[in-house]
Amino acid sequence: MTEIRDILAGQEGKVQVQGWLFNRRSSGGILFYIVRDGTGYIQCTLKRDKFDEKFYEELERLPLESSIVIEGIARADKRAPDGYEIEVDNVKIISKACPDYPIGKKQHGASFLLDHRHLALRSPRMLNIMVVRAKLLEAAREWFKAKGYLEVQVPTIISAACEGGSTLFEVKYFDKKAYLTQSWQLYGEAMIQAFGKCYTIAPSFRAEKSRTRRHLTEYWHLEAEIPFCDMQQLMQIEEELVTHIVHTIARDCKKELQKLGRDPEDLLKIKPPFPRITYKQAIEMLQADGVEIKYGDDLGADEEAKLTKHFQVPFFVTHFPKGLKAFYHKPDPTNPNVTLSVDMLAPEGYGEIIGSGERIESYEELMKRIEENKLNPKDYAWYLDLRKWGAVPHAGFGLGVERTIMWICKLKHIRDAIAFPRLINRVYP
């Protein structure tokens, strides 16, 4: 069998393709099929005089999404979509679909398409997004491997909060109360004392009652922890990783990006070092733009979007006030009211794609922060143990995969950055 992507890459001659009938039309005694095989879409021409009349009439009525095997001659044709087509000699029908396929040619609303997500995935646009998504994960793993990081996995079911307790999904764990993880970070800090610099790619869960275009309740998190690392080193690591990812995607997914409306050159222009501003400077910039915000307020989606208008590339916002960050963020020794924290924001209105910072390595200081946040020290006994035996300066980050895909692919809503999105009002299909 030949894969469609091989034909679109230049393979000509006799081919056999298996896939699904995505679309069809007829004109002047020629039947045009658009066939999908999971690697691409290609136009197939079926001339009436090559087929038995009765079978040709059946092919004219063949329902969309029927599975078929096409045999014929592949060749370049500038008139065809993507420049190639198959002149068909034979068709084998594997399975005839029901005639009432719900995803028609007309425009459908977002709610309808989400209700039928299992079918709506079968579009060229979703294929392009998923190809870019896969390349992002591949490029990230490639970078981590080259830099000597170990990929590890940690539990999804946890006993205590990593971020705010109000965003935890509670689950019944036999006769105990447990939660779905918000981040691997606490476990990651244990890993680095055993294995050195580590990373993971795994789902995280946030019970945020948010309906913005950039929030999911379940999302994929690319997280790393690094021992003997400070905030300046951390920012260098992050900008090198993101640059490698976007350059790899620009190089290997050029056609997919162009079809999604992203010029690959936009990504190739991104190079470290990225601009750096402090949280205080960010507030001042927003105030100068007429935004009603004061020092100590969090940067929400709207504020981040306005802030990104000042930059053409990803940039860092550093030194957030202590009250805006989780208990484990290390206070700045020169100003204990702010933390050695840093967010990376994507340009073009997309906002935060990475949250990161230095972690507290002092047992006493960490205990103080736990108590200030009114957390139960018993829930974090094992985490506190890490400060008793082998504590070192360390830092880490978490990159939101879907938010990064949203920016790279110029998507309007984060729901399209994942195959089956989980939103505040959606858990089906």
C-alpha positions in Angstrom: 0.0 0.0 0.0 1.1 3.6 -0.7 0.5 6.4 1.7 -0.9 9.6 0.4 1.8 11.7 2.0 4.4 9.8 -0.2 2.5 10.7 -3.3 2.2 14.3 -2.2 6.0 14.2 -1.6 6.6 13.2 -5.3 5.9 9.5 -5.7 4.4 8.8 -9.1 3.4 5.8 -11.1 1.2 2.8 -10.1 -0.2 3.0 -6.6 -2.7 1.3 -4.3 -4.2 3.5 -1.6 -6.5 2.5 1.2 -8.6 5.1 3.0 -12.0 6.9 3.3 -14.1 8.8 0.9 -13.9 12.4 2.3 -15.8 14.1 -0.6 -17.0 13.5 -4.1 -18.4 15.4 -7.1 -18.9 14.7 -10.8 -18.3 16.8 -13.9 -18.5 15.9 -17.6 -18.5 12.1 -17.2 -15.7 12.2 -14.6 -16.2 11.4 -10.9 -13.9 13.2 -8.5 -13.1 11.6 -5.2 -11.2 13.2 -2.3 -9.7 10.3 -0.4 -8.2 10.5 3.1 -5.9 7.9 4.6 -4.7 9.6 7.8 -1.5 10.9 6.2 -3.1 13.3 3.8 -5.9 14.0 1.3 -5.7 13.4 -2.5 -7.9 13.9 -5.5 -8.8 10.8 -7.5 -10.4 10.9 -10.9 -12.7 8.1 -12.0 -13.6 8.1 -15.7 -16.9 6.4 -16.6 -15.5 4.4 -19.6 -13.1 2.5 -17.3 -15.9 0.9 -15.1 -18.9 -1.3 -15.5 -21.9 1.0 -15.8 -23.8 -0.4 -12.9 -20.7 -0.3 -10.6 -20.0 3.3 -11.8 -23.5 4.3 -10.8 -22.8 2.7 -7.4 -19.6 4.7 -7.1 -21.5 7.9 -7.9 -23.8 7.3 -5.0 -21.2 5.9 -2.6 -21.8 7.6 0.8 -19.1 9.8 2.3 -16.8 8.1 4.8 -17.1 4.7 3.1 -13.8 2.9 3.3 -12.2 2.0 0.0 -9.1 0.8 -1.8 -8.0 2.8 -4.8 -5.7 1.5 -7.5 -4.4 3.7 -10.3 -1.6 5.9 -11.6 -0.4 8.8 -9.4 0.9 11.8 -11.2 1.6 15.5 -10.8 -1.2 17.8 -11.9 -1.1 21.5 -11.1 -4.9 21.7 -11.3 -5.3 19.2 -8.4 -5.3 20.1 -4.7 -1.7 19.9 -3.5 -0.5 19.3 -7.1 -1.1 15.5 -7.4 -3.9 13.2 -8.2 -4.6 9.5 -8.9 -6.2 8.4 -12.2 -8.2 5.5 -10.9 -8.3 2.1 -12.6 -10.1 0.1 -9.9 -12.0 0.7 -6.7 -12.7 -1.9 -4.0 -15.4 -1.0 -1.4 -14.4 -2.2 2.0 -17.3 -0.8 4.0 -20.2 1.3 2.7 -21.0 4.0 5.2 -24.5 5.0 6.3 -25.9 7.7 4.0 -26.7 10.2 6.7 -23.2 11.4 7.7 -23.9 14.4 10.0 -20.9 16.5 9.1 -22.0 18.0 5.8 -20.6 20.6 3.6 -22.6 23.4 5.3 -21.2 25.4 8.2 -21.8 23.9 11.6 -21.6 25.7 15.0 -19.0 25.1 17.6 -21.4 23.2 19.9 -22.5 20.9 17.1 -19.0 20.1 16.1 -18.0 19.4 19.7 -20.9 17.1 20.1 -19.7 15.3 17.1 -16.0 15.6 17.8 -15.4 12.0 17.0 -16.4 12.7 13.5 -15.3 16.4 13.2 -11.7 15.3 13.7 -11.9 14.0 10.1 -11.0 17.3 8.5 -7.8 18.6 6.9 -7.5 21.4 9.4 -7.5 19.0 12.4 -5.0 16.8 10.7 -2.7 19.7 10.2 -3.0 20.7 13.8 -2.4 17.2 15.1 0.7 16.9 12.8 2.1 20.1 14.3 1.2 18.9 17.8 3.1 15.6 17.3 6.1 17.5 15.9 6.1 19.7 19.0 6.3 16.8 21.3 8.9 15.1 19.1 11.1 18.2 19.0 10.8 18.7 22.8 11.9 15.1 23.4 14.7 15.5 20.9 16.0 18.7 22.7 15.8 17.1 26.2 17.6 14.0 25.0 20.4 16.1 23.5 20.8 18.0 26.7 20.9 14.9 28.9 17.5 15.0 30.6 15.8 11.9 31.8 12.1 11.4 30.9 10.1 10.2 34.0 6.5 9.6 35.0 4.8 10.4 38.2 1.3 9.7 39.7 -1.9 11.4 38.4 -3.8 10.7 41.6 -2.3 12.8 44.4 -3.0 13.6 48.1 -2.3 17.3 48.3 -2.4 20.4 46.2 0.5 21.7 44.1 -1.2 24.8 43.0 -4.3 26.4 44.6 -6.7 24.1 46.4 -9.7 25.7 44.8 -8.8 24.3 41.4 -8.4 20.7 42.5 -10.6 17.9 41.1 -11.5 15.7 44.1 -11.9 11.9 43.6 -12.8 9.2 46.0 -9.9 6.9 46.5 -11.4 3.9 48.2 -12.1 5.2 51.7 -9.9 8.3 51.3 -10.1 11.6 49.6 -7.6 12.2 46.7 -7.2 14.6 43.8 -6.2 14.7 40.2 -2.8 16.3 39.7 -2.4 19.9 38.8 1.3 19.5 38.1 4.1 16.9 38.5 6.3 19.5 40.1 6.5 18.3 43.7 7.4 14.8 42.5 9.8 16.3 40.0 11.7 17.9 42.8 12.1 14.5 44.4 13.2 13.0 41.1 16.1 15.5 40.5 17.8 14.4 43.8 17.8 10.9 42.5 18.3 11.2 38.7 19.5 14.7 38.0 17.6 16.9 35.5 14.3 15.4 34.5 11.2 16.1 32.5 7.8 14.7 31.9 5.0 15.1 29.4 1.6 14.3 31.0 -1.9 15.5 31.6 -2.7 18.0 34.3 -6.1 18.9 35.7 -7.4 22.3 36.8 -11.0 22.7 38.1 -11.1 26.4 37.0 -14.6 27.6 36.3 -13.3 29.6 33.3 -14.9 30.0 29.9 -12.1 31.8 28.2 -10.7 30.8 24.8 -7.4 29.5 26.4 -8.6 27.3 29.3 -9.0 23.6 29.4 -9.9 21.5 32.5 -7.6 18.8 31.3 -4.5 19.7 29.4 -1.0 18.4 28.5 1.9 19.7 30.5 5.6 19.6 29.4 7.4 20.0 32.7 11.1 20.0 33.8 13.0 20.3 37.0 16.7 21.1 37.1 19.1 20.9 40.1 21.8 23.5 40.7 19.8 26.0 38.6 18.9 29.6 39.2 16.4 31.8 37.5 18.8 33.3 34.9 19.9 29.8 33.8 16.2 28.7 33.8 15.2 31.4 31.3 18.1 30.4 29.1 16.9 26.8 29.1 13.3 27.8 28.3 14.2 30.1 25.4 16.5 27.5 23.9 13.8 24.8 24.1 11.1 27.0 22.7 13.4 28.2 19.9 14.3 24.6 19.0 10.6 23.6 19.0 9.4 26.4 16.7 12.3 26.1 14.3 11.8 22.4 14.0 8.1 22.9 13.3 8.8 25.7 10.8 11.2 23.4 9.0 9.3 20.1 9.1 5.6 21.3 9.0 5.8 24.1 6.5 2.7 23.0 4.5 0.6 22.4 7.6 1.5 25.8 9.0 0.7 27.6 5.8 -2.7 25.9 5.5 -3.4 27.0 9.1 -2.5 30.6 8.3 0.9 30.7 10.0 3.9 31.9 7.9 6.8 29.6 8.9 9.1 32.6 8.6 7.4 34.1 11.7 8.7 31.2 13.7 12.2 31.1 12.1 12.7 34.8 13.2 12.4 33.7 16.9 15.9 33.5 18.4 17.2 33.9 22.0 17.7 35.9 24.1 14.0 36.7 24.6 13.0 40.1 26.0 12.8 40.3 29.8 10.6 42.6 31.9 9.7 42.5 35.6 6.1 42.2 36.8 6.4 45.9 38.1 7.4 47.0 34.6 4.5 45.0 33.1 2.0 46.8 35.4 3.5 50.2 34.5 3.3 49.4 30.7 -0.4 48.3 31.1 -1.2 51.5 33.1 0.4 53.6 30.4 -1.9 51.8 27.9 -4.9 52.8 29.9 -5.6 49.5 31.6 -7.1 49.7 35.1 -4.7 47.6 37.0 -2.6 48.1 40.2 0.5 46.5 41.6 -0.5 43.3 43.3 -3.2 42.4 40.7 -2.8 39.2 38.8 -2.3 39.3 35.0 -5.4 37.8 33.4 -6.0 36.9 29.8 -7.0 40.4 28.8 -4.0 42.0 30.5 -1.6 39.5 29.0 -3.1 40.0 25.5 -2.5 43.8 25.8 1.0 43.3 27.1 1.9 41.1 24.2 1.2 44.0 21.8 4.5 45.4 22.8 6.5 42.4 21.6 6.9 40.5 18.3 8.5 37.4 19.9 8.0 35.4 23.1 9.1 37.3 26.2 9.6 36.9 30.0 7.8 38.5 32.9 9.8 38.1 36.1 9.6 38.7 39.9 5.9 38.3 40.6 4.7 39.4 44.1 4.7 36.6 46.7 0.9 36.7 47.0 0.4 35.8 43.3 2.6 32.6 43.3 2.3 29.2 44.9 4.0 28.5 48.3 7.1 26.8 46.8 8.3 29.8 44.8 11.5 31.2 46.3 11.4 34.8 47.5 14.0 37.1 46.1 16.7 37.6 48.7 17.1 41.2 47.7 13.3 41.9 48.0 11.4 39.2 49.9 8.0 40.6 48.8 8.6 39.3 45.3 9.5 35.8 44.1 12.2 34.4 41.7 9.4 33.5 39.4 9.1 33.9 35.6 6.4 33.4 33.0 6.9 33.2 29.3 4.3 34.9 27.2 3.7 34.3 23.5 3.1 37.3 21.2 0.0 38.2 19.1 -2.3 38.2 22.1 -1.8 34.6 23.1 -0.2 35.2 26.5 1.3 32.8 29.0 2.7 29.5 27.7 5.2 28.7 30.5 5.1 29.2 34.2 8.4 28.7 36.1 10.8 29.8 38.8 13.2 28.9 41.5 12.0 26.6 44.2 12.6 27.1 48.0 15.4 24.8 49.1 15.4 25.8 52.8 13.3 23.6 55.1 12.6 26.5 57.5 11.6 28.9 54.7 9.4 26.3 53.0 7.7 25.5 56.3 7.0 29.2 56.8 5.4 29.5 53.4 3.3 26.4 53.9 2.0 27.9 57.2 1.4 31.4 55.6 -0.7 29.7 52.9 -2.7 27.9 55.7 -1.7 24.4 54.3 -1.4 21.3 56.5 2.3 20.5 56.9 1.4 16.8 57.3 0.2 16.7 53.7 3.7 17.8 52.6 5.8 15.8 55.0 7.6 13.9 52.2 8.1 17.1 50.2 9.7 18.8 53.3 11.9 15.7 53.7 13.6 16.7 50.4 15.0 19.8 52.2 16.4 17.7 55.0 18.6 15.4 52.9 20.4 16.8 49.9 18.7 20.1 49.3 20.3 22.2 46.5 19.2 25.4 44.6 16.9 24.2 41.9 14.3 25.5 39.4 11.7 24.2 37.0 9.0 25.1 34.5 5.8 23.9 33.0 4.9 24.5 29.4 1.2 24.2 28.4 1.2 22.1 25.2 -2.2 23.3 24.0 -1.5 27.0 24.6 1.7 26.7 22.7 0.0 24.9 19.8 -2.7 27.5 19.9 0.0 30.2 19.3 2.1 28.3 16.8 -1.0 27.4 14.7 -2.7 30.8 15.1 -5.8 29.1 16.5 -8.7 31.2 17.8 -9.7 28.7 20.6 -7.7 26.2 22.6 -10.3 23.5 22.1 -8.9 22.9 18.6 -5.3 22.2 19.9 -6.4 18.8 21.3 -8.4 16.0 19.8 -11.0 15.7 22.6 -11.1 18.9 24.7 -12.3 19.0 28.2 -14.0 22.3 29.0 -16.0 23.5 32.0 -19.3 22.5 30.3 -18.0 19.5 28.2 -17.0 16.0 29.1 -18.5 14.2 26.0 -17.5 12.6 23.8 
